[in-house]
Amino acid sequence: MARCKYCQKEITWMKDGRKNVPVEGDGGIHRCEQMEKMRSSFKKLEPTSLSPEEIAKYEKAMNEKNKKK
């Protein structure tokens, strides 16, 4: 069995459509306070918030990485 990396409770990962969902031993979906805090702290970037220069820089880095492979 796997353990939640935030609260160390035993969970099992199950497929729900295309998503993997953590399920507790009693069959309910696992939601802990630490995980919810972590998810709410994600920074969301919109494509329009980046300048064209920044986008070009990231694309160049990705292309160079792919060439090395």
Predicted model as a PDB file, atoms N, CA, C, CB and O in Angstrom, pLDDT in the B-factor column:
MODEL        1                                                                  
ATOM      1  N   MET A   1       0.827  -1.189   0.000  1.00 77.00           N  
ATOM      2  CA  MET A   1       0.000   0.000   0.000  1.00 77.00           C  
ATOM      3  C   MET A   1       0.870   1.251   0.000  1.00 77.00           C  
ATOM      4  CB  MET A   1      -0.940  -0.001   1.205  1.00 77.00           C  
ATOM      5  O   MET A   1       1.974   1.265   0.544  1.00 77.00           O  
ATOM      6  N   ALA A   2       0.354   2.271  -0.609  1.00 92.00           N  
ATOM      7  CA  ALA A   2       1.057   3.550  -0.662  1.00 92.00           C  
ATOM      8  C   ALA A   2       0.670   4.386   0.558  1.00 92.00           C  
ATOM      9  CB  ALA A   2       0.730   4.311  -1.982  1.00 92.00           C  
ATOM     10  O   ALA A   2      -0.310   4.100   1.246  1.00 92.00           O  
ATOM     11  N   ARG A   3       1.452   5.407   0.799  1.00 94.00           N  
ATOM     12  CA  ARG A   3       1.154   6.330   1.899  1.00 94.00           C  
ATOM     13  C   ARG A   3       1.063   7.741   1.343  1.00 94.00           C  
ATOM     14  CB  ARG A   3       2.238   6.246   3.019  1.00 94.00           C  
ATOM     15  O   ARG A   3       1.799   8.111   0.428  1.00 94.00           O  
ATOM     16  N   CYS A   4       0.155   8.522   1.903  1.00 94.00           N  
ATOM     17  CA  CYS A   4       0.020   9.930   1.542  1.00 94.00           C  
ATOM     18  C   CYS A   4       1.302  10.642   1.967  1.00 94.00           C  
ATOM     19  CB  CYS A   4      -1.248  10.581   2.215  1.00 94.00           C  
ATOM     20  O   CYS A   4       1.736  10.501   3.110  1.00 94.00           O  
ATOM     21  N   LYS A   5       1.910  11.404   1.062  1.00 93.00           N  
ATOM     22  CA  LYS A   5       3.173  12.046   1.405  1.00 93.00           C  
ATOM     23  C   LYS A   5       2.980  13.253   2.305  1.00 93.00           C  
ATOM     24  CB  LYS A   5       3.899  12.459   0.153  1.00 93.00           C  
ATOM     25  O   LYS A   5       3.963  13.837   2.760  1.00 93.00           O  
ATOM     26  N   TYR A   6       1.743  13.644   2.574  1.00 93.00           N  
ATOM     27  CA  TYR A   6       1.469  14.787   3.440  1.00 93.00           C  
ATOM     28  C   TYR A   6       1.068  14.372   4.855  1.00 93.00           C  
ATOM     29  CB  TYR A   6       0.378  15.638   2.834  1.00 93.00           C  
ATOM     30  O   TYR A   6       1.526  14.971   5.829  1.00 93.00           O  
ATOM     31  N   CYS A   7       0.210  13.344   4.977  1.00 94.00           N  
ATOM     32  CA  CYS A   7      -0.254  12.948   6.306  1.00 94.00           C  
ATOM     33  C   CYS A   7       0.151  11.526   6.702  1.00 94.00           C  
ATOM     34  CB  CYS A   7      -1.746  13.070   6.369  1.00 94.00           C  
ATOM     35  O   CYS A   7      -0.132  11.096   7.820  1.00 94.00           O  
ATOM     36  N   GLN A   8       0.813  10.790   5.796  1.00 93.00           N  
ATOM     37  CA  GLN A   8       1.308   9.425   6.028  1.00 93.00           C  
ATOM     38  C   GLN A   8       0.204   8.395   6.259  1.00 93.00           C  
ATOM     39  CB  GLN A   8       2.231   9.422   7.209  1.00 93.00           C  
ATOM     40  O   GLN A   8       0.475   7.329   6.813  1.00 93.00           O  
ATOM     41  N   LYS A   9      -1.015   8.681   5.856  1.00 94.00           N  
ATOM     42  CA  LYS A   9      -2.109   7.730   5.962  1.00 94.00           C  
ATOM     43  C   LYS A   9      -2.027   6.746   4.790  1.00 94.00           C  
ATOM     44  CB  LYS A   9      -3.485   8.463   5.984  1.00 94.00           C  
ATOM     45  O   LYS A   9      -1.634   7.132   3.689  1.00 94.00           O  
ATOM     46  N   GLU A  10      -2.397   5.475   5.019  1.00 95.00           N  
ATOM     47  CA  GLU A  10      -2.346   4.482   3.945  1.00 95.00           C  
ATOM     48  C   GLU A  10      -3.449   4.753   2.933  1.00 95.00           C  
ATOM     49  CB  GLU A  10      -2.476   3.050   4.513  1.00 95.00           C  
ATOM     50  O   GLU A  10      -4.611   4.945   3.291  1.00 95.00           O  
ATOM     51  N   ILE A  11      -3.056   4.765   1.647  1.00 95.00           N  
ATOM     52  CA  ILE A  11      -4.007   5.002   0.565  1.00 95.00           C  
ATOM     53  C   ILE A  11      -3.740   4.012  -0.556  1.00 95.00           C  
ATOM     54  CB  ILE A  11      -3.912   6.462   0.045  1.00 95.00           C  
ATOM     55  O   ILE A  11      -2.688   3.375  -0.611  1.00 95.00           O  
ATOM     56  N   THR A  12      -4.714   3.896  -1.446  1.00 95.00           N  
ATOM     57  CA  THR A  12      -4.581   3.097  -2.654  1.00 95.00           C  
ATOM     58  C   THR A  12      -4.937   3.996  -3.821  1.00 95.00           C  
ATOM     59  CB  THR A  12      -5.489   1.816  -2.612  1.00 95.00           C  
ATOM     60  O   THR A  12      -5.913   4.743  -3.753  1.00 95.00           O  
ATOM     61  N   TRP A  13      -4.162   3.934  -4.890  1.00 95.00           N  
ATOM     62  CA  TRP A  13      -4.443   4.745  -6.069  1.00 95.00           C  
ATOM     63  C   TRP A  13      -5.337   3.959  -7.015  1.00 95.00           C  
ATOM     64  CB  TRP A  13      -3.132   5.171  -6.779  1.00 95.00           C  
ATOM     65  O   TRP A  13      -5.027   2.824  -7.374  1.00 95.00           O  
ATOM     66  N   MET A  14      -6.462   4.576  -7.421  1.00 95.00           N  
ATOM     67  CA  MET A  14      -7.389   3.937  -8.354  1.00 95.00           C  
ATOM     68  C   MET A  14      -7.651   4.885  -9.507  1.00 95.00           C  
ATOM     69  CB  MET A  14      -8.719   3.543  -7.649  1.00 95.00           C  
ATOM     70  O   MET A  14      -7.552   6.103  -9.360  1.00 95.00           O  
ATOM     71  N   LYS A  15      -7.988   4.315 -10.661  1.00 95.00           N  
ATOM     72  CA  LYS A  15      -8.296   5.109 -11.846  1.00 95.00           C  
ATOM     73  C   LYS A  15      -9.745   5.563 -11.798  1.00 95.00           C  
ATOM     74  CB  LYS A  15      -8.022   4.305 -13.134  1.00 95.00           C  
ATOM     75  O   LYS A  15     -10.644   4.770 -11.518  1.00 95.00           O  
ATOM     76  N   ASP A  16      -9.970   6.857 -12.077  1.00 92.00           N  
ATOM     77  CA  ASP A  16     -11.314   7.403 -12.223  1.00 92.00           C  
ATOM     78  C   ASP A  16     -11.327   8.127 -13.557  1.00 92.00           C  
ATOM     79  CB  ASP A  16     -11.709   8.366 -11.022  1.00 92.00           C  
ATOM     80  O   ASP A  16     -10.997   9.311 -13.629  1.00 92.00           O  
ATOM     81  N   GLY A  17     -11.706   7.425 -14.607  1.00 94.00           N  
ATOM     82  CA  GLY A  17     -11.596   7.986 -15.948  1.00 94.00           C  
ATOM     83  C   GLY A  17     -10.130   8.022 -16.329  1.00 94.00           C  
ATOM     84  O   GLY A  17      -9.478   6.980 -16.410  1.00 94.00           O  
ATOM     85  N   ARG A  18      -9.603   9.230 -16.565  1.00 94.00           N  
ATOM     86  CA  ARG A  18      -8.188   9.377 -16.914  1.00 94.00           C  
ATOM     87  C   ARG A  18      -7.342   9.784 -15.722  1.00 94.00           C  
ATOM     88  CB  ARG A  18      -8.027  10.394 -18.020  1.00 94.00           C  
ATOM     89  O   ARG A  18      -6.118   9.854 -15.827  1.00 94.00           O  
ATOM     90  N   LYS A  19      -7.978  10.052 -14.592  1.00 95.00           N  
ATOM     91  CA  LYS A  19      -7.259  10.535 -13.416  1.00 95.00           C  
ATOM     92  C   LYS A  19      -7.008   9.421 -12.417  1.00 95.00           C  
ATOM     93  CB  LYS A  19      -8.032  11.658 -12.749  1.00 95.00           C  
ATOM     94  O   LYS A  19      -7.806   8.492 -12.296  1.00 95.00           O  
ATOM     95  N   ASN A  20      -5.889   9.518 -11.699  1.00 95.00           N  
ATOM     96  CA  ASN A  20      -5.617   8.629 -10.576  1.00 95.00           C  
ATOM     97  C   ASN A  20      -6.115   9.325  -9.315  1.00 95.00           C  
ATOM     98  CB  ASN A  20      -4.084   8.275 -10.473  1.00 95.00           C  
ATOM     99  O   ASN A  20      -5.813  10.496  -9.082  1.00 95.00           O  
ATOM    100  N   VAL A  21      -6.878   8.600  -8.504  1.00 95.00           N  
ATOM    101  CA  VAL A  21      -7.495   9.172  -7.318  1.00 95.00           C  
ATOM    102  C   VAL A  21      -7.037   8.395  -6.084  1.00 95.00           C  
ATOM    103  CB  VAL A  21      -9.041   9.156  -7.438  1.00 95.00           C  
ATOM    104  O   VAL A  21      -7.065   7.165  -6.087  1.00 95.00           O  
ATOM    105  N   PRO A  22      -6.610   9.105  -5.016  1.00 94.00           N  
ATOM    106  CA  PRO A  22      -6.231   8.390  -3.788  1.00 94.00           C  
ATOM    107  C   PRO A  22      -7.484   7.953  -3.026  1.00 94.00           C  
ATOM    108  CB  PRO A  22      -5.333   9.284  -2.884  1.00 94.00           C  
ATOM    109  O   PRO A  22      -8.385   8.755  -2.781  1.00 94.00           O  
ATOM    110  N   VAL A  23      -7.526   6.669  -2.656  1.00 95.00           N  
ATOM    111  CA  VAL A  23      -8.681   6.110  -1.953  1.00 95.00           C  
ATOM    112  C   VAL A  23      -8.214   5.549  -0.621  1.00 95.00           C  
ATOM    113  CB  VAL A  23      -9.386   5.008  -2.803  1.00 95.00           C  
ATOM    114  O   VAL A  23      -7.200   4.854  -0.553  1.00 95.00           O  
ATOM    115  N   GLU A  24      -8.955   5.852   0.436  1.00 93.00           N  
ATOM    116  CA  GLU A  24      -8.624   5.337   1.766  1.00 93.00           C  
ATOM    117  C   GLU A  24      -9.117   3.898   1.900  1.00 93.00           C  
ATOM    118  CB  GLU A  24      -9.246   6.231   2.875  1.00 93.00           C  
ATOM    119  O   GLU A  24      -9.820   3.397   1.022  1.00 93.00           O  
ATOM    120  N   GLY A  25      -8.755   3.242   2.981  1.00 90.00           N  
ATOM    121  CA  GLY A  25      -9.120   1.849   3.214  1.00 90.00           C  
ATOM    122  C   GLY A  25     -10.619   1.604   3.278  1.00 90.00           C  
ATOM    123  O   GLY A  25     -11.080   0.516   2.932  1.00 90.00           O  
ATOM    124  N   ASP A  26     -11.391   2.601   3.716  1.00 92.00           N  
ATOM    125  CA  ASP A  26     -12.839   2.438   3.820  1.00 92.00           C  
ATOM    126  C   ASP A  26     -13.565   2.671   2.495  1.00 92.00           C  
ATOM    127  CB  ASP A  26     -13.381   3.381   4.861  1.00 92.00           C  
ATOM    128  O   ASP A  26     -14.787   2.538   2.427  1.00 92.00           O  
ATOM    129  N   GLY A  27     -12.811   3.022   1.428  1.00 91.00           N  
ATOM    130  CA  GLY A  27     -13.412   3.218   0.113  1.00 91.00           C  
ATOM    131  C   GLY A  27     -13.691   4.665  -0.246  1.00 91.00           C  
ATOM    132  O   GLY A  27     -14.077   4.953  -1.379  1.00 91.00           O  
ATOM    133  N   GLY A  28     -13.505   5.577   0.688  1.00 93.00           N  
ATOM    134  CA  GLY A  28     -13.740   6.992   0.415  1.00 93.00           C  
ATOM    135  C   GLY A  28     -12.515   7.651  -0.194  1.00 93.00           C  
ATOM    136  O   GLY A  28     -11.387   7.196  -0.005  1.00 93.00           O  
ATOM    137  N   ILE A  29     -12.756   8.725  -0.924  1.00 94.00           N  
ATOM    138  CA  ILE A  29     -11.652   9.469  -1.526  1.00 94.00           C  
ATOM    139  C   ILE A  29     -10.861  10.153  -0.431  1.00 94.00           C  
ATOM    140  CB  ILE A  29     -12.167  10.504  -2.558  1.00 94.00           C  
ATOM    141  O   ILE A  29     -11.434  10.762   0.473  1.00 94.00           O  
ATOM    142  N   HIS A  30      -9.542  10.052  -0.512  1.00 94.00           N  
ATOM    143  CA  HIS A  30      -8.663  10.626   0.511  1.00 94.00           C  
ATOM    144  C   HIS A  30      -8.470  12.115   0.269  1.00 94.00           C  
ATOM    145  CB  HIS A  30      -7.299   9.908   0.524  1.00 94.00           C  
ATOM    146  O   HIS A  30      -8.051  12.523  -0.815  1.00 94.00           O  
ATOM    147  N   ARG A  31      -8.769  12.916   1.261  1.00 93.00           N  
ATOM    148  CA  ARG A  31      -8.530  14.353   1.234  1.00 93.00           C  
ATOM    149  C   ARG A  31      -8.019  14.743   2.609  1.00 93.00           C  
ATOM    150  CB  ARG A  31      -9.829  15.160   0.849  1.00 93.00           C  
ATOM    151  O   ARG A  31      -8.717  14.572   3.608  1.00 93.00           O  
ATOM    152  N   CYS A  32      -6.793  15.269   2.661  1.00 93.00           N  
ATOM    153  CA  CYS A  32      -6.269  15.724   3.940  1.00 93.00           C  
ATOM    154  C   CYS A  32      -5.987  17.222   3.855  1.00 93.00           C  
ATOM    155  CB  CYS A  32      -4.986  14.936   4.329  1.00 93.00           C  
ATOM    156  O   CYS A  32      -5.807  17.772   2.769  1.00 93.00           O  
ATOM    157  N   GLU A  33      -5.952  17.858   4.994  1.00 93.00           N  
ATOM    158  CA  GLU A  33      -5.791  19.304   5.059  1.00 93.00           C  
ATOM    159  C   GLU A  33      -4.464  19.749   4.440  1.00 93.00           C  
ATOM    160  CB  GLU A  33      -5.879  19.776   6.505  1.00 93.00           C  
ATOM    161  O   GLU A  33      -4.416  20.767   3.750  1.00 93.00           O  
ATOM    162  N   GLN A  34      -3.396  19.002   4.681  1.00 93.00           N  
ATOM    163  CA  GLN A  34      -2.086  19.360   4.150  1.00 93.00           C  
ATOM    164  C   GLN A  34      -2.086  19.326   2.622  1.00 93.00           C  
ATOM    165  CB  GLN A  34      -1.014  18.415   4.701  1.00 93.00           C  
ATOM    166  O   GLN A  34      -1.494  20.193   1.980  1.00 93.00           O  
ATOM    167  N   MET A  35      -2.754  18.320   2.040  1.00 90.00           N  
ATOM    168  CA  MET A  35      -2.812  18.208   0.591  1.00 90.00           C  
ATOM    169  C   MET A  35      -3.621  19.364  -0.001  1.00 90.00           C  
ATOM    170  CB  MET A  35      -3.423  16.857   0.180  1.00 90.00           C  
ATOM    171  O   MET A  35      -3.242  19.919  -1.032  1.00 90.00           O  
ATOM    172  N   GLU A  36      -4.722  19.726   0.640  1.00 91.00           N  
ATOM    173  CA  GLU A  36      -5.541  20.835   0.156  1.00 91.00           C  
ATOM    174  C   GLU A  36      -4.770  22.154   0.209  1.00 91.00           C  
ATOM    175  CB  GLU A  36      -6.829  20.945   0.980  1.00 91.00           C  
ATOM    176  O   GLU A  36      -4.889  22.975  -0.701  1.00 91.00           O  
ATOM    177  N   LYS A  37      -3.981  22.365   1.263  1.00 91.00           N  
ATOM    178  CA  LYS A  37      -3.156  23.581   1.359  1.00 91.00           C  
ATOM    179  C   LYS A  37      -2.139  23.623   0.227  1.00 91.00           C  
ATOM    180  CB  LYS A  37      -2.434  23.648   2.725  1.00 91.00           C  
ATOM    181  O   LYS A  37      -1.921  24.670  -0.382  1.00 91.00           O  
ATOM    182  N   MET A  38      -1.514  22.476  -0.053  1.00 89.00           N  
ATOM    183  CA  MET A  38      -0.523  22.408  -1.110  1.00 89.00           C  
ATOM    184  C   MET A  38      -1.154  22.729  -2.465  1.00 89.00           C  
ATOM    185  CB  MET A  38       0.129  21.025  -1.137  1.00 89.00           C  
ATOM    186  O   MET A  38      -0.582  23.490  -3.246  1.00 89.00           O  
ATOM    187  N   ARG A  39      -2.307  22.167  -2.748  1.00 85.00           N  
ATOM    188  CA  ARG A  39      -2.968  22.404  -4.031  1.00 85.00           C  
ATOM    189  C   ARG A  39      -3.398  23.859  -4.197  1.00 85.00           C  
ATOM    190  CB  ARG A  39      -4.176  21.493  -4.169  1.00 85.00           C  
ATOM    191  O   ARG A  39      -3.367  24.391  -5.307  1.00 85.00           O  
ATOM    192  N   SER A  40      -3.792  24.496  -3.120  1.00 87.00           N  
ATOM    193  CA  SER A  40      -4.237  25.887  -3.229  1.00 87.00           C  
ATOM    194  C   SER A  40      -3.076  26.848  -3.409  1.00 87.00           C  
ATOM    195  CB  SER A  40      -5.033  26.279  -2.003  1.00 87.00           C  
ATOM    196  O   SER A  40      -3.287  28.001  -3.782  1.00 87.00           O  
ATOM    197  N   SER A  41      -1.843  26.395  -3.150  1.00 85.00           N  
ATOM    198  CA  SER A  41      -0.681  27.279  -3.269  1.00 85.00           C  
ATOM    199  C   SER A  41      -0.042  27.231  -4.653  1.00 85.00           C  
ATOM    200  CB  SER A  41       0.349  26.914  -2.227  1.00 85.00           C  
ATOM    201  O   SER A  41       0.942  27.932  -4.889  1.00 85.00           O  
ATOM    202  N   PHE A  42      -0.575  26.422  -5.582  1.00 82.00           N  
ATOM    203  CA  PHE A  42      -0.025  26.368  -6.933  1.00 82.00           C  
ATOM    204  C   PHE A  42      -0.164  27.715  -7.616  1.00 82.00           C  
ATOM    205  CB  PHE A  42      -0.720  25.281  -7.758  1.00 82.00           C  
ATOM    206  O   PHE A  42      -1.170  28.405  -7.448  1.00 82.00           O  
ATOM    207  N   LYS A  43       0.834  28.083  -8.379  1.00 80.00           N  
ATOM    208  CA  LYS A  43       0.793  29.315  -9.144  1.00 80.00           C  
ATOM    209  C   LYS A  43       0.322  28.976 -10.550  1.00 80.00           C  
ATOM    210  CB  LYS A  43       2.186  30.023  -9.165  1.00 80.00           C  
ATOM    211  O   LYS A  43       0.922  28.141 -11.227  1.00 80.00           O  
ATOM    212  N   LYS A  44      -0.738  29.615 -10.981  1.00 79.00           N  
ATOM    213  CA  LYS A  44      -1.299  29.333 -12.291  1.00 79.00           C  
ATOM    214  C   LYS A  44      -0.833  30.410 -13.269  1.00 79.00           C  
ATOM    215  CB  LYS A  44      -2.853  29.266 -12.231  1.00 79.00           C  
ATOM    216  O   LYS A  44      -1.000  31.603 -13.016  1.00 79.00           O  
ATOM    217  N   LEU A  45      -0.249  29.981 -14.384  1.00 75.00           N  
ATOM    218  CA  LEU A  45       0.217  30.907 -15.405  1.00 75.00           C  
ATOM    219  C   LEU A  45      -0.689  30.826 -16.621  1.00 75.00           C  
ATOM    220  CB  LEU A  45       1.676  30.608 -15.794  1.00 75.00           C  
ATOM    221  O   LEU A  45      -1.021  29.740 -17.096  1.00 75.00           O  
ATOM    222  N   GLU A  46      -1.077  31.971 -17.108  1.00 79.00           N  
ATOM    223  CA  GLU A  46      -1.837  32.040 -18.345  1.00 79.00           C  
ATOM    224  C   GLU A  46      -0.845  32.245 -19.491  1.00 79.00           C  
ATOM    225  CB  GLU A  46      -2.907  33.190 -18.297  1.00 79.00           C  
ATOM    226  O   GLU A  46       0.160  32.932 -19.307  1.00 79.00           O  
ATOM    227  N   PRO A  47      -1.099  31.674 -20.656  1.00 72.00           N  
ATOM    228  CA  PRO A  47      -0.173  31.857 -21.776  1.00 72.00           C  
ATOM    229  C   PRO A  47       0.017  33.331 -22.148  1.00 72.00           C  
ATOM    230  CB  PRO A  47      -0.673  31.088 -22.987  1.00 72.00           C  
ATOM    231  O   PRO A  47       1.081  33.716 -22.633  1.00 72.00           O  
ATOM    232  N   THR A  48      -0.992  34.139 -21.927  1.00 78.00           N  
ATOM    233  CA  THR A  48      -0.886  35.555 -22.281  1.00 78.00           C  
ATOM    234  C   THR A  48      -0.058  36.341 -21.281  1.00 78.00           C  
ATOM    235  CB  THR A  48      -2.261  36.168 -22.388  1.00 78.00           C  
ATOM    236  O   THR A  48       0.319  37.479 -21.561  1.00 78.00           O  
ATOM    237  N   SER A  49       0.238  35.761 -20.111  1.00 80.00           N  
ATOM    238  CA  SER A  49       1.007  36.481 -19.104  1.00 80.00           C  
ATOM    239  C   SER A  49       2.505  36.452 -19.392  1.00 80.00           C  
ATOM    240  CB  SER A  49       0.737  35.898 -17.733  1.00 80.00           C  
ATOM    241  O   SER A  49       3.259  37.222 -18.797  1.00 80.00           O  
ATOM    242  N   LEU A  50       2.951  35.575 -20.296  1.00 82.00           N  
ATOM    243  CA  LEU A  50       4.364  35.491 -20.659  1.00 82.00           C  
ATOM    244  C   LEU A  50       4.644  36.350 -21.889  1.00 82.00           C  
ATOM    245  CB  LEU A  50       4.773  34.024 -20.922  1.00 82.00           C  
ATOM    246  O   LEU A  50       3.835  36.424 -22.814  1.00 82.00           O  
ATOM    247  N   SER A  51       5.795  36.989 -21.878  1.00 87.00           N  
ATOM    248  CA  SER A  51       6.180  37.791 -23.035  1.00 87.00           C  
ATOM    249  C   SER A  51       6.656  36.868 -24.155  1.00 87.00           C  
ATOM    250  CB  SER A  51       7.287  38.815 -22.657  1.00 87.00           C  
ATOM    251  O   SER A  51       7.070  35.740 -23.887  1.00 87.00           O  
ATOM    252  N   PRO A  52       6.603  37.327 -25.402  1.00 88.00           N  
ATOM    253  CA  PRO A  52       7.080  36.493 -26.513  1.00 88.00           C  
ATOM    254  C   PRO A  52       8.554  36.107 -26.368  1.00 88.00           C  
ATOM    255  CB  PRO A  52       6.874  37.222 -27.831  1.00 88.00           C  
ATOM    256  O   PRO A  52       8.955  35.033 -26.816  1.00 88.00           O  
ATOM    257  N   GLU A  53       9.363  36.968 -25.749  1.00 91.00           N  
ATOM    258  CA  GLU A  53      10.773  36.655 -25.542  1.00 91.00           C  
ATOM    259  C   GLU A  53      10.936  35.482 -24.583  1.00 91.00           C  
ATOM    260  CB  GLU A  53      11.519  37.880 -25.009  1.00 91.00           C  
ATOM    261  O   GLU A  53      11.767  34.601 -24.802  1.00 91.00           O  
ATOM    262  N   GLU A  54      10.129  35.479 -23.510  1.00 88.00           N  
ATOM    263  CA  GLU A  54      10.195  34.376 -22.545  1.00 88.00           C  
ATOM    264  C   GLU A  54       9.759  33.059 -23.189  1.00 88.00           C  
ATOM    265  CB  GLU A  54       9.314  34.682 -21.319  1.00 88.00           C  
ATOM    266  O   GLU A  54      10.373  32.017 -22.959  1.00 88.00           O  
ATOM    267  N   ILE A  55       8.711  33.111 -23.984  1.00 88.00           N  
ATOM    268  CA  ILE A  55       8.218  31.909 -24.667  1.00 88.00           C  
ATOM    269  C   ILE A  55       9.293  31.375 -25.608  1.00 88.00           C  
ATOM    270  CB  ILE A  55       6.910  32.212 -25.452  1.00 88.00           C  
ATOM    271  O   ILE A  55       9.534  30.169 -25.656  1.00 88.00           O  
ATOM    272  N   ALA A  56       9.939  32.268 -26.356  1.00 92.00           N  
ATOM    273  CA  ALA A  56      11.003  31.857 -27.275  1.00 92.00           C  
ATOM    274  C   ALA A  56      12.162  31.227 -26.510  1.00 92.00           C  
ATOM    275  CB  ALA A  56      11.502  33.058 -28.098  1.00 92.00           C  
ATOM    276  O   ALA A  56      12.749  30.248 -26.971  1.00 92.00           O  
ATOM    277  N   LYS A  57      12.495  31.779 -25.348  1.00 93.00           N  
ATOM    278  CA  LYS A  57      13.584  31.228 -24.537  1.00 93.00           C  
ATOM    279  C   LYS A  57      13.262  29.796 -24.098  1.00 93.00           C  
ATOM    280  CB  LYS A  57      13.842  32.122 -23.301  1.00 93.00           C  
ATOM    281  O   LYS A  57      14.115  28.912 -24.184  1.00 93.00           O  
ATOM    282  N   TYR A  58      12.028  29.566 -23.626  1.00 90.00           N  
ATOM    283  CA  TYR A  58      11.631  28.228 -23.194  1.00 90.00           C  
ATOM    284  C   TYR A  58      11.598  27.251 -24.367  1.00 90.00           C  
ATOM    285  CB  TYR A  58      10.264  28.276 -22.514  1.00 90.00           C  
ATOM    286  O   TYR A  58      12.028  26.106 -24.233  1.00 90.00           O  
ATOM    287  N   GLU A  59      11.092  27.697 -25.509  1.00 93.00           N  
ATOM    288  CA  GLU A  59      11.054  26.825 -26.684  1.00 93.00           C  
ATOM    289  C   GLU A  59      12.458  26.445 -27.134  1.00 93.00           C  
ATOM    290  CB  GLU A  59      10.304  27.507 -27.830  1.00 93.00           C  
ATOM    291  O   GLU A  59      12.706  25.297 -27.502  1.00 93.00           O  
ATOM    292  N   LYS A  60      13.374  27.407 -27.104  1.00 94.00           N  
ATOM    293  CA  LYS A  60      14.760  27.137 -27.493  1.00 94.00           C  
ATOM    294  C   LYS A  60      15.382  26.108 -26.552  1.00 94.00           C  
ATOM    295  CB  LYS A  60      15.593  28.440 -27.489  1.00 94.00           C  
ATOM    296  O   LYS A  60      16.067  25.190 -27.002  1.00 94.00           O  
ATOM    297  N   ALA A  61      15.145  26.258 -25.246  1.00 93.00           N  
ATOM    298  CA  ALA A  61      15.687  25.304 -24.266  1.00 93.00           C  
ATOM    299  C   ALA A  61      15.118  23.907 -24.490  1.00 93.00           C  
ATOM    300  CB  ALA A  61      15.380  25.773 -22.831  1.00 93.00           C  
ATOM    301  O   ALA A  61      15.851  22.922 -24.399  1.00 93.00           O  
ATOM    302  N   MET A  62      13.819  23.805 -24.781  1.00 93.00           N  
ATOM    303  CA  MET A  62      13.205  22.501 -25.034  1.00 93.00           C  
ATOM    304  C   MET A  62      13.774  21.868 -26.296  1.00 93.00           C  
ATOM    305  CB  MET A  62      11.681  22.638 -25.154  1.00 93.00           C  
ATOM    306  O   MET A  62      14.047  20.667 -26.324  1.00 93.00           O  
ATOM    307  N   ASN A  63      13.956  22.679 -27.349  1.00 94.00           N  
ATOM    308  CA  ASN A  63      14.500  22.140 -28.604  1.00 94.00           C  
ATOM    309  C   ASN A  63      15.924  21.649 -28.417  1.00 94.00           C  
ATOM    310  CB  ASN A  63      14.457  23.199 -29.710  1.00 94.00           C  
ATOM    311  O   ASN A  63      16.286  20.601 -28.954  1.00 94.00           O  
ATOM    312  N   GLU A  64      16.744  22.383 -27.666  1.00 93.00           N  
ATOM    313  CA  GLU A  64      18.116  21.958 -27.413  1.00 93.00           C  
ATOM    314  C   GLU A  64      18.156  20.669 -26.606  1.00 93.00           C  
ATOM    315  CB  GLU A  64      18.883  23.051 -26.686  1.00 93.00           C  
ATOM    316  O   GLU A  64      19.004  19.809 -26.844  1.00 93.00           O  
ATOM    317  N   LYS A  65      17.246  20.536 -25.657  1.00 89.00           N  
ATOM    318  CA  LYS A  65      17.193  19.310 -24.850  1.00 89.00           C  
ATOM    319  C   LYS A  65      16.818  18.117 -25.719  1.00 89.00           C  
ATOM    320  CB  LYS A  65      16.182  19.461 -23.690  1.00 89.00           C  
ATOM    321  O   LYS A  65      17.365  17.026 -25.557  1.00 89.00           O  
ATOM    322  N   ASN A  66      15.876  18.332 -26.647  1.00 90.00           N  
ATOM    323  CA  ASN A  66      15.461  17.239 -27.536  1.00 90.00           C  
ATOM    324  C   ASN A  66      16.559  16.847 -28.512  1.00 90.00           C  
ATOM    325  CB  ASN A  66      14.213  17.636 -28.307  1.00 90.00           C  
ATOM    326  O   ASN A  66      16.673  15.678 -28.880  1.00 90.00           O  
ATOM    327  N   LYS A  67      17.369  17.812 -28.932  1.00 87.00           N  
ATOM    328  CA  LYS A  67      18.482  17.509 -29.853  1.00 87.00           C  
ATOM    329  C   LYS A  67      19.524  16.634 -29.169  1.00 87.00           C  
ATOM    330  CB  LYS A  67      19.141  18.813 -30.361  1.00 87.00           C  
ATOM    331  O   LYS A  67      20.137  15.783 -29.813  1.00 87.00           O  
ATOM    332  N   LYS A  68      19.731  16.835 -27.867  1.00 81.00           N  
ATOM    333  CA  LYS A  68      20.721  16.050 -27.131  1.00 81.00           C  
ATOM    334  C   LYS A  68      20.319  14.585 -27.035  1.00 81.00           C  
ATOM    335  CB  LYS A  68      20.916  16.624 -25.735  1.00 81.00           C  
ATOM    336  O   LYS A  68      21.179  13.708 -26.966  1.00 81.00           O  
ATOM    337  N   LYS A  69      19.032  14.320 -27.030  1.00 71.00           N  
ATOM    338  CA  LYS A  69      18.542  12.933 -26.939  1.00 71.00           C  
ATOM    339  C   LYS A  69      18.748  12.290 -28.243  1.00 71.00           C  
ATOM    340  CB  LYS A  69      17.064  12.855 -26.532  1.00 71.00           C  
ATOM    341  O   LYS A  69      18.414  11.118 -28.413  1.00 71.00           O  
TER     342      LYS A  69                                                      
ENDMDL                                                                          
END                                                                             
